[in-house]
Amino acid sequence: MSVQEYLDKHALSRKIEDAVNAAVRAKTPDPVLFISNHMKKSVPSMITKVKARQILDSRGIPTVEVDLYTNKGMFRASAPSGASSGMYEAIELRDGDKGTYLGNGVSRAVRNVNEKISEALIGMDPTLQSQIDQAMIDLDRTEKKESQLVFTRPLLHFSNLFLPLRESAFWEFFFQGELGANAILAVSMAACKAGAAEKEVPLYKHIAVLSGDTNLSLPIPAFTLLSGGKYAGNFLPVKQIMILPIGARQFEEALQMGSETYHHLKAVISKKYGTDGCSVGEDGGFAPSITSIREGLDLVKEAIGRTGYSEKLKIAIDVDATEFCIGTKYDLDFKSPNKSGQNFKSGEDMINIYKELCADYPIVSIEDPFDKEDWEHAKHFSNLGICQVVGDDLLMSNTKRIERAVQESACNALLLKVNQIGTVTEAIEIVKLAKDAHWGVVISQRSGETEDAFIADLCVGLAVSQIKAGAPCRGERLAKYNQLLRIEEDLGDQAVYVGDDWRLS
């Protein structure tokens, strides 16, 4: 398009004249600046460029960062990444070249953004989030989940037999999309930020409008205090022990409670295990040399007692039981080479363990208490109504699995990881599905995080009850919590912290 054609198409001569007249009427002291701003508002924004690059996440592993340009500016987003991925979720694209970043490079995903996605999105209106996301889904062709599940259905029954292949190029052949969920998500998030800028509203308000529900609330932060499972070098079998500042009256107070408890716990650990026990896991949780769930819970309970917030803080556990499920049994000693295999627990045994823990400690939420395919015990435990039962591996942000869990009452809360679903639009739809079932919703970090605070705005915009962003420690975790502080300040008197109503949100 020539310059003259562009001028004629957008009637810029008339708009320039209108801008000059507006400047005269306003008696502005800086007419050039006034006219420039007036013109920016009068010309419809469009995507002019999409540029991706490879950066490193919080684990030092490559991920995709995207700069999306409109005539209003540049908007940046980066895709988080997990340590593992499931067969039911959208899968990120990795290079597989073991000679570069041990096979974890994302140059192919970056190239897909720069050569394919960019071409498809240039000229689109950044406020039309669903159209942008659909354009990428259509371009991907594999549809990331549905067609892959149909294609691989004969293998699903034998997934345990193929476990050694799940990290290989063979497995990636079956489960990777054409473009890569990491490529698509980073662009989707950047476009969402551009859409908010075009509307001249904060990102969280733009997301609320996209969801069709303008009710806003600040979530309860689930602060990781202790790390275990495969994410830490101790013998704690469960992945995380967290605290929920349910009794806080605003997010700022909740963050203070989390920080103070974290530092009290550090003192407790230092005294009992020495300073070596104060090393931290990937999400900032302490990883002392503890061997049992109760030992960890006792440490957290002691730290809570030191704060004076005993009535305001509750405990949550992420069991991540799939990691130590062997067939139909659970090996709580799986991290101990001398004990592994000697103390298997049945699903019924695990239910009894959880019942006892909830009776002895102020536990209000348990995530993934059973293997991702152990629907029978998940249903049984959830129906006891003892606590919030959060589905992560059980659901994998997959629509079909969520619908099944709703029908069978296998859990009562969704853990949403945005990179499991692939686009902002799909994330919004998944949250709607969970809310329609009167579930709780937890929007979660990944072990491989970046400084991007997008999920903080997503939590507020979708008015979900909880955010799981790690410990009140490490910059990539605090980026989310600090953004929530800013949002609360921005909302002022309109700010609503979920607090005691967290199970009703």
N, C-alpha and C positions, 0 to 999 in steps of 0.2 A: 504494500500500500504506500503510495507516494505521500509526501507531506500535504499536498493540496487535497488529496482524497481524504486524508485523516481529518484535516480542518473542516472539510465539507460534511463528513460523516457525523462528527460530533458538534457541529454548529459552533465552533470555537470562536469565531468572530463575534457572534452575538453574545456568547458567554463572557468574552473579554470586555465587551461594552457594558454588560450588566455589572461586572465586577468593578469597573471604573466608576460607574454611577453609584454603586453601593458604598464605595470608599468615600466619595464626595458627600453622600448623605450622612455617613458616620463621622465625618470630620476627623478621620484618623490621623494621628501624628506620623504614622509610618505607612503611607499609601501602598508602597511596593509590597511590604509584608502582608498587608490586608488583602491586596489583590491576589497575591500568591495563595494565601489560605482560602480565599473565596473560590478561586479556580480549582483548587484541590477538591473542595467539597462539591463543586458543580460537575466535575467530570467523573463518570462512573468508574469505579476501581476495577481493575482486571489483573489477573496474574500475567506478569511479563517475563518471568524467568524462574526456573527452579534449578538450584545447584546443590548437589550433595557432595559430601566428603566422608572419609573414614576418620573417626576419632576413637579415643579409648574410653571405656567405661570405668567404673570405680574398682574393677578387678584388674585393670590393665589389659582388657580384652577389647578388640575392635567392635565398634557399633557404627550406625549410620547417623550422621547429622545433616540436616537440610536447611538451606537458606531459600526461602520463597519470597520473591519480589513482586510487589504491585506498584502502581504509580503513587501509592501512599507511603512506601517504605519497604524495608526488608524484615522478615520474620523468621526466626530460627527455632528449630525443634530437634530433639535427638531421641532415638528409640532406646528404651531400656532393654535389658536382656536377662533371662534367667539361666541358672546353672543347668537346668534340664528342661526338656519339652515333652509334651505328651502327644499321643497319637491322634487326639481329637481336636487339637488346637491349630491355629494358624502358625506356620513355622517360618522362622527367619532363614534367610539365604546366606550361607557361608561358602567361602571359596574352596575349602578342602585341600589346599596346597600346604602340606605339612612343613615345607621349607620356609613358609612365611606365616608368622604369628601362630605356628603350630596348627595350621589349618583353619584358624578362626577369622581370617581376613574377610572383609565384606566388600571387596572391590567390585564384585559382580553386582551386588545390590546397589552400590553407588552408581555403577554404570547404567543400571536399569533406570534409576531416577534421572540421570543426566541425558540419556538418549531416548528413553521411551515415555516415561511418565511426564517429563517436562514438555515434550512435544504435544502430548494429549491434553495438558492442562492450560497451556498458554492461551490467554484470551478469555478464560472462564472467570466468572464473578466469585470472589473469595467468600462472599456471604452465603453462597449456595453450597453448604457443606455436604449435604446428602448427594448432590449431583457430582461434586468433586470425588467423593468417596466411591460412588457407583462407577464413575469413569475409570477409576483405577481397578476396581474389582472386575469390570468388563475387560479391561486390558490384560489383567492377570490370566484370564482364561481358565486356569485350573480351579477357580473359585475357592482355593485355599483349603477348604474343609469338605464340602459336600461331595464333590466329585472324587476327592481322594478317599473318602470313607467307602464310597461305593466300590471303587477300584480295588481297594485293599481288604474288603470285608472277609474274604477267605482266610486272610492272615490274622485277623483280629483274635480269633478263637485260640490261636497258637502264639499269642504275643509273648508269653513268657519263654517259649522255646527260642524265639528270635531275639531275646534280650541282648546277647552280645553284639548283635548287628545294629542296635538302635543308634549307636553313635557313628556308624560307618556310612560311606557313600551309598551303599546299597539301600540303607533305610532312608537316607535323604532323598533318594530317587523317588520313593513312594510318597513322601510327606512334604516335600518342599513345593511351594508355589512357583509360578513362572517368574514373578518379580521379587518375591521375598516379603514376608510380613514386616520385617524391619524397614525396608524401603518404603512400603505403603504407609505404615504408621507414622514415620517421621514426617512425610509429606502431609498426611492428614492433620497432624497436630499443628504443623506450621501454617496450613491453610486456615485452621480454626482461629489461630492468633491473628492472622491477616483479616479474617472476617470480623473479629471484634474491633480491630482498629478502624476498619471501614465504617462500622456503625458508631464509632467513637464511644464505646462502652467497655468496661473491664471484661476480661476474658470469661470470668465466672458468670457474668450476666448474659453474655452472648450464648454460652452453653445452656443456660437455663431457658432461653428463648428457643434454642434449637430443640430442646427436649419437650417443649410445650407446657412446661410447668415453671412458673417464675417464683415459686416459693424457694427461699434460700435458707440454708442452715450450715453452721460450722460443725464438722464431725468430731467425735471423740477420737483422740489419737491413741493407737495401740503401740505403746513404747516397748521396744524389745529391750529386756534387761539381761537375759541370759541366752546365749546361743549354744546349740548342740547339734545333734544329728550329723549329717555329712558336711555341715557348714562350719564345724569347729573341731579342734583336735582333742577334745575331752571325751568322756564316755557317757555323757548325757544323751539318752536315746532320742528324746524329742527335739524338734528343730528349734523352737523358741519358747521362752517363758516371758510373758509380757504383762504390763499393767495398763488398766483403763481408768483414767481419772473421771469417773462418772459423776462424782460429787462436786466437780468444779462448776462455777457459774458462768464462766466465759473461757474462751480458748486460751487467752493469755495466762489465766490461772492454771489451766490444765497443763500448759507447757512448763510452767514453774514447778508444778508438782512432779512432773516427769523428770525434769532436770535434777531436782533435789533428791529424789528417790534414787536416781542413777548414781549420784555421787555418794550417797549414804551406802549404797550397795558396794561401791568400789572400796570404801573403808572397811566394810564387813569382810569382803573377800581378801583384801590385803592382810587383815589381821589373822584370818584363818588359814590362808593358803600362801601368803607371801605376795610380794609385788608381781611375781611371775603369773599369778592367777588373774591378774588384771588385763591380760591380753584380750583382744576383742575379735569377734567373728566378722564376717563380711558385711553385716548390717549394723555393726557397732555394739552388739551385745557382748557382755563379758563371757569368757570361756574358761572358767577355773576348772581344775581337775576334779570334777564331781562325777559320780557314777550312777546316780539314780534321780528319778523325777522328784521324789520327796526331798532329797538333799538340796536340790535346786530351789524348790518351793520354800523350804525353810530359810534359805538365804534371802529370798525376796521378801518373805514375811517379816524377817528381822529388819530389813532395810525399811520396809513400810512402817514398822513400829517406831523407828527412829524419827520419822518425818512428822508425826503428829497428824497424818492424814488417813489413819486407819479406816475411818468410816467413809472416806471419799474415794479410796482406791480399791479396785477389784483386779483380779488376776485372769489372764487368758493364756491358753496354751495352744501352740501349733504343733501337733503331734507328728504330722507328715508320715503317717503309718505305712504308706506304700513302700517307703525306703527300707523297712525292716520286716516286711511281710514275705514269708517263704511258703508258697502254696496257700494253705488256709490258716497258717500259724504266724504268730508275731514273735520275733526274737528281740526282746528288750536288751539283750547283751550283744547285739550284732557288732558293736564297735570294739568289743573286748575279745581279742583273739584267743584268750585262754578260757573264755566262758561261752563264746558264741555257739549256739545250737544246743546248749544244755538247759535252757530255761524258756522253752517255747510256751506262748500263751495262746489260747483259743480266743475266738471272737467273744465268747461269753466271759472268759477271764478278763478280757480288756474292758468290757462293760462294767464288771464288778470293780475293777481298778479305778475307772473314771468315777463311779458312784462314790467310792470311798474318798477319793481326792476332793471331789466337790463338797463332801460333808466335812472334811477336815480343813479345807482352805477356802478363801473367798473367790472361788473360780466361777466365772459367769459365762465363759465362752471357751469352746474347744474346737479347733480346726482340724479337719481330716483325721478323725479318731480311728478310722479303719482304712484298709486298702481301697484303691479307687474302683475296684470291681466287687468289693464286699458290700453289696447293697442290702443284704439281709440284716446284718448287724447294725449298719448305719440307720436303717429304718427303725429297728428295735430301740436303739439308744435315743434317737431323735424323738420318738414317741413317748419317752419317759418324761420329757419336759424339764429335765434337770437344769439345763443351761442352753445357751445359744450353740447350735451345731453348725459350723461353717464348712461349706463345701469348696475345696480348692481342686485337688487332683480328682475328686469325685465328679466335678462339673467341668473343669477346664474351660470355663466361659463358653461352653458349647451349647447352643440352643436346644438341641435334641436331648442332651443329658440333663439340662435344667428342667425341661418339660417332664422328663421321666421322674426326676427327684421331687418335683412338685406333686405329681400324681401319686407317688409312693411315700411321700412325707419322709424322704431320706435325709433331709437336713432342713434348716430354717433360715439360712443366711448364705448369700453368695459372696465369694471372694473374687473380685474382678481384677485381672491383670491386663492392662490395655493391649499389651503386645500379644496376648493370646487370642484376641478377637480380631485385631488388625486395623480397624478404622474407628474414628470418633463416632460416626453414625451408628456403627454396629454396637459400640460400647453403650451408647444411649439406649438402644433398643433392648439390650440385655438387661440393663438396670430396670427398665420399665417392666420387663417380664418378671423379674424378681419382686419388684414392688407390688405388682398385681397379685402376687401370691402371698402378700403380706410378710415377706421375708425381710431380714436385715440385709444391708449391703456394706461390704468392706472393700474399699478400693485400695489396692496394694502396690507397693514397691516391687522391684525385682532385686536379686542379689547383685546384678550388674546394673548399677544406676548411673545417671549423669546429673549435672547441675540443673537440668530442666525441671521446673516446678509445676509442670502442666497438671499432674494429678491432684494438686492442691485445689486449683481452680475447678477441676472436674468434680471433685467431692462437693464443693459448695454449690456449684451450678446444678448438680443433680440431687442436691439435698440428701446425700447418703448419710448413714448413721456413724460410720467409722472410717478412719484412714489408718493404714498400716504402712508406715514409712521408715521403720527401723528405730534405732536408739536415738536419744537426744544427743547425738555424737556423730561426727563425720559430716563433711560439707555437703555431700550429695543427699544425705538424709535430712539435714537441717534446712536445706533449700526448700523443702516442702513445708516443714513446720513454720519457718520464718515467713513464707508466703501467706500462710493462713493467718499469721499475726497481722500482716499488712491488710489482708482482706477484712478481717474483723475491724481494724481501725477505719478502713474505707467505708464500711457499712454503718459505723457509729451506733446510734440508738436503734438501728434496724437489725443489728447483729443478733442472731439467735444461736446459742450453743446447745447442742443436742442434750447433753447432760443426762439427767435422770430418765428422760424419755427415749433413750437410745434404742430400746427394743420396739418402740412404737413408730419409729421414723420410716 
